[in-house]
Amino acid sequence: MASLQQETAGVKLDFALMPDYVKQDLAEAAWNAFQRFMRRPDARAILDAEKERLMQEGSTLLDPKPKKRGANK
């Protein structure tokens, strides 16, 4: 799996060039994947562990109000 991540690390999606039906297909696939994941009995534990890891790393992904670039506290 790590090699797949390395091979696809530079792939970017340009939504401006995609027809609407492709965007809809991507959204539907993502939603279906999320729903399948959430049906797992251990889904909440996985999400809680990931949240804890992000908090320990000091990640800003969980901030409800992201800081503007260049803004001081």
Summary of the structure (lengths in Angstrom):
residues: 73
radius of gyration: 16.8
end to end distance: 40.1
largest distance: 42.9
contacts: 103
relative contact order: 0.05
helix: 60%
strand: 0%
